[in-house]
């Protein structure tokens, strides 16, 4: 094999290696993206649950105050 062919072959091997690396990065990126989307959904659900909890606490306090007013009148 002459030197030019050897050089072309070496460069081709380097390109293939880089392409394999890019494919690996792409797979990791897709996994990270899907995890981020799921995290966003989970955060929204947690916020909804927190709203429900605060409404329940506020309702319990209001009912307690009303009961105290009725009992001590």
N, C-alpha and C positions, 0 to 999 in steps of 0.2 A: 504494500500500500504506500502510495507516495505521501509526502508531508501535507499536501493540501487536503487530500482525502482524510488523513488522520485528524487534521485540524477541524474539518467539517464534522466529522464523527464526534469529536470531543465537545464541540459546541452544541451539537444535537442532543447529546447526553445531558449537558447542563440545562438545556431548554426543557427536556422531559422532566428532569428533577424539579425545576422551578414550577412547572405546570402541576406536578403532583403535590407540591407544597401549597399552591394556590387552591387546589381542590380541597385539601385538608382544612385550610383556613375558611373556605366557603361553607363546608359542612359545620364547622364550629360556629360560624356566624349565623347560620340558619337555626341551630340549636339555641343559641343565645337570644335570637330574635323571638323564637316561640316561647322561651322562658320569660322574656320581658312582657310579652302579650299576656301570658297567664298571670304574671305578677300584677299587671295592671287590673285585670279582672278581680283578682283576690283582694287588692287594695280597695276597689270599689265596693266589694261585698263587705269588707270590714267596716268601711265608713257607713254603709247602710245599717249594719248591726249596731254600730255605735249610736246612730241617730235613734234607733229603736230603744236602746238602753236608756239614753237620756230622757226620752219621752216617758218611758215607764217610771223612771225615778221621779220626774216632775209630777206625773200623775199620782204617784204614791204620796208625795209630800202634800199635794193639794188635797187629796182625800183625807190625809191625817189632820191637816189644819181644819178642814170642814168638820171632821168628827170631833176635834177638840173644841171647836166653837159651839157645836150642838150640845156636847156633854156639859160644858161649863156655863151654859146660859140659864 
